[in-house]
Amino acid sequence: MVEILAEKRRFFDEFAKADHTANSAPEAFDITEAELAREMIAAERERLARRIQTKDVPSPATTEEIS
């Protein structure tokens, strides 16, 4: 009986630890695909804007270069 209670306590402690972690960083959980897509697009737009500002943009490939 003591072993069973000890095992249950370990399981509960792990659950409580995970729950505390989830509550301390709610943005790490419960994200929808739409939210994720918006965040990724926003980050990519910022990255591209920085490249344009530093004029580190490669010239577009012409059809001759691709062939």
Backbone as ProteinMPNN parsed JSONL, in Angstrom:
{"seq_chain_A": "MVEILAEKRRFFDEFAKADHTANSAPEAFDITEAELAREMIAAERERLARRIQTKDVPSPATTEEIS", "coords_chain_A": {"N_chain_A": [[0.828, -1.19, 0.0], [1.963, 1.242, 0.773], [3.905, 1.555, -1.189], [2.31, 1.875, -3.458], [1.021, 4.296, -2.856], [3.274, 5.963, -2.796], [4.084, 5.834, -5.465], [1.829, 6.989, -6.691], [2.054, 9.552, -5.625], [4.442, 10.407, -6.846], [3.587, 10.474, -9.534], [1.609, 12.462, -9.323], [3.178, 14.634, -8.483], [4.782, 15.007, -10.769], [2.771, 15.69, -12.604], [1.809, 18.062, -11.424], [4.095, 19.622, -11.63], [4.385, 19.838, -14.433], [1.99, 21.159, -14.977], [2.403, 23.577, -13.617], [4.506, 24.582, -15.129], [3.231, 24.904, -17.598], [1.349, 26.85, -16.92], [3.035, 28.97, -16.384], [4.003, 29.726, -18.816], [1.897, 30.326, -20.891], [1.746, 31.008, -23.579], [3.212, 29.145, -24.869], [1.634, 27.009, -25.251], [-1.528, 25.83, -26.486], [-1.814, 27.004, -29.079], [-3.164, 27.954, -32.115], [-3.33, 26.697, -35.502], [-3.756, 28.784, -37.271], [-2.879, 31.007, -35.8], [-0.181, 30.339, -35.527], [0.593, 30.382, -38.222], [0.178, 33.122, -38.799], [2.109, 34.28, -37.079], [4.456, 33.205, -38.172], [4.419, 34.272, -40.772], [4.538, 37.006, -40.201], [7.072, 37.129, -39.003], [8.671, 36.374, -41.166], [8.143, 38.452, -42.948], [9.295, 40.579, -41.543], [11.97, 39.746, -41.591], [12.509, 39.799, -44.364], [12.108, 42.515, -44.842], [14.242, 43.619, -43.415], [16.363, 42.652, -44.95], [15.929, 44.013, -47.339], [16.294, 46.636, -46.485], [19.009, 46.618, -45.94], [19.96, 46.259, -48.388], [20.676, 43.764, -49.267], [19.661, 42.049, -51.095], [19.364, 39.476, -53.363], [19.641, 39.586, -56.935], [16.807, 39.052, -59.035], [16.359, 35.87, -60.548], [16.888, 35.258, -63.956], [15.213, 33.851, -66.831], [17.12, 32.713, -68.442], [19.19, 32.147, -66.651], [18.046, 30.2, -65.117], [17.637, 28.064, -66.821]], "CA_chain_A": [[0.0, 0.0, 0.0], [2.866, 2.381, 0.853], [4.523, 1.685, -2.508], [1.285, 2.414, -4.363], [0.868, 5.717, -2.524], [4.498, 6.657, -3.217], [4.008, 5.939, -6.926], [0.799, 7.997, -6.998], [2.609, 10.863, -5.286], [5.387, 10.763, -7.915], [2.793, 10.849, -10.701], [0.982, 13.748, -9.057], [4.223, 15.658, -8.479], [5.136, 15.263, -12.165], [1.642, 16.404, -13.189], [1.792, 19.417, -10.881], [5.248, 20.323, -12.198], [4.036, 20.161, -15.822], [0.919, 22.153, -14.936], [3.029, 24.84, -13.23], [5.264, 25.041, -16.296], [2.254, 25.363, -18.595], [0.756, 28.11, -16.468], [4.023, 30.037, -16.387], [4.249, 30.116, -20.207], [0.712, 29.906, -21.652], [1.923, 31.203, -25.017], [3.86, 27.956, -25.409], [0.602, 26.008, -25.426], [-2.815, 26.276, -27.0], [-1.682, 27.882, -30.234], [-3.861, 27.386, -33.265], [-2.559, 26.74, -36.747], [-3.885, 30.128, -37.833], [-1.972, 31.883, -35.043], [1.174, 29.97, -35.893], [0.824, 30.896, -39.575], [0.322, 34.582, -38.705], [3.405, 34.59, -36.477], [5.515, 32.864, -39.118], [4.38, 35.246, -41.872], [5.031, 38.275, -39.666], [8.53, 37.012, -38.824], [9.288, 36.354, -42.493], [8.057, 39.82, -43.486], [10.324, 41.377, -40.87], [13.27, 39.311, -42.105], [12.663, 40.317, -45.718], [12.23, 43.972, -44.757], [15.629, 43.902, -43.003], [17.233, 42.392, -46.104], [15.734, 45.107, -48.292], [16.899, 47.826, -45.905], [20.472, 46.516, -46.044], [20.218, 46.047, -49.82], [21.307, 42.455, -49.388], [18.697, 41.261, -51.834], [19.928, 38.993, -54.62], [18.849, 39.957, -58.094], [15.924, 37.956, -59.443], [16.925, 35.008, -61.581], [16.234, 35.363, -65.269], [14.933, 32.535, -67.377], [18.365, 32.158, -68.959], [19.944, 31.611, -65.525], [17.363, 29.011, -64.588], [17.758, 26.967, -67.803]], "C_chain_A": [[0.881, 1.266, 0.0], [3.528, 2.625, -0.506], [3.542, 2.291, -3.511], [1.101, 3.906, -4.115], [2.086, 6.529, -2.958], [4.491, 6.857, -4.73], [2.971, 6.99, -7.344], [1.319, 9.399, -6.703], [3.6, 11.324, -6.354], [4.633, 11.206, -9.174], [2.161, 12.226, -10.511], [2.013, 14.875, -9.085], [4.645, 16.017, -9.905], [4.028, 16.061, -12.86], [1.628, 17.854, -12.714], [2.936, 20.243, -11.45], [4.947, 20.745, -13.633], [2.967, 21.236, -15.871], [1.48, 23.522, -14.567], [3.794, 25.432, -14.406], [4.311, 25.592, -17.353], [1.65, 26.696, -18.192], [1.748, 29.262, -16.509], [4.338, 30.513, -17.798], [3.06, 29.704, -21.082], [0.865, 30.091, -23.156], [2.601, 30.007, -25.669], [2.856, 26.839, -25.69], [-0.615, 26.646, -26.067], [-2.683, 27.262, -28.154], [-2.368, 27.192, -31.414], [-2.967, 27.463, -34.492], [-2.607, 28.127, -37.365], [-2.955, 31.104, -37.121], [-0.524, 31.613, -35.418], [1.514, 30.517, -37.278], [1.013, 32.401, -39.556], [1.683, 34.967, -38.138], [4.549, 34.313, -37.452], [5.569, 33.874, -40.268], [4.916, 36.59, -41.403], [6.551, 38.243, -39.505], [9.238, 37.034, -40.169], [9.235, 37.737, -43.139], [9.112, 40.721, -42.856], [11.713, 41.031, -41.402], [13.514, 39.87, -43.499], [12.826, 41.836, -45.721], [13.65, 44.365, -44.339], [16.592, 43.687, -44.163], [17.132, 43.524, -47.116], [16.41, 46.371, -47.781], [18.418, 47.783, -46.023], [20.904, 46.281, -47.485], [20.991, 44.765, -50.061], [20.373, 41.507, -50.13], [19.336, 40.783, -53.13], [19.035, 39.397, -55.786], [17.991, 38.775, -58.506], [16.575, 37.159, -60.569], [16.166, 35.201, -62.881], [16.001, 33.961, -65.786], [16.184, 31.897, -67.953], [19.187, 31.513, -67.845], [19.352, 30.317, -65.02], [17.58, 27.826, -65.511], [19.114, 26.33, -67.795]], "O_chain_A": [[0.576, 2.238, -0.691], [3.69, 3.772, -0.922], [3.926, 3.133, -4.323], [1.034, 4.691, -5.061], [1.945, 7.656, -3.434], [4.853, 7.927, -5.22], [3.221, 7.785, -8.249], [1.047, 10.332, -7.458], [3.604, 12.496, -6.728], [5.001, 12.197, -9.804], [2.174, 13.055, -11.421], [1.757, 15.942, -9.643], [4.842, 17.191, -10.218], [4.309, 16.994, -13.614], [1.454, 18.77, -13.518], [2.769, 21.431, -11.724], [5.222, 21.883, -14.013], [3.026, 22.131, -16.714], [1.072, 24.528, -15.146], [3.737, 26.637, -14.651], [4.574, 26.644, -17.935], [1.462, 27.575, -19.033], [1.345, 30.416, -16.655], [4.888, 31.601, -17.966], [3.201, 28.822, -21.929], [0.194, 29.412, -23.933], [2.569, 29.869, -26.892], [3.206, 25.832, -26.305], [-0.706, 27.869, -26.17], [-3.393, 28.267, -28.184], [-2.168, 26.004, -31.665], [-1.979, 28.197, -34.516], [-1.615, 28.598, -37.92], [-2.315, 31.935, -37.765], [0.263, 32.54, -35.604], [2.602, 31.056, -37.484], [1.91, 32.917, -40.222], [2.338, 35.873, -38.652], [5.496, 35.094, -37.544], [6.653, 34.281, -40.686], [5.668, 37.245, -42.126], [7.235, 39.213, -39.833], [10.296, 37.65, -40.3], [10.185, 38.146, -43.806], [9.744, 41.524, -43.541], [12.533, 41.919, -41.634], [14.605, 40.363, -43.788], [13.596, 42.379, -46.513], [14.198, 45.339, -44.855], [17.535, 44.459, -44.338], [18.139, 43.945, -47.686], [17.032, 47.099, -48.554], [19.047, 48.828, -46.191], [22.094, 46.121, -47.76], [21.847, 44.69, -50.943], [20.308, 40.315, -49.829], [19.804, 41.602, -53.92], [17.82, 39.532, -55.635], [18.397, 37.624, -58.346], [17.255, 37.716, -61.43], [14.939, 35.294, -62.888], [16.533, 32.994, -65.241], [16.307, 30.673, -67.957], [19.806, 30.469, -68.049], [20.072, 29.438, -64.548], [17.697, 26.694, -65.042], [19.364, 25.4, -68.561]]}, "name": "protein", "num_of_chains": 1, "seq": "MVEILAEKRRFFDEFAKADHTANSAPEAFDITEAELAREMIAAERERLARRIQTKDVPSPATTEEIS"}
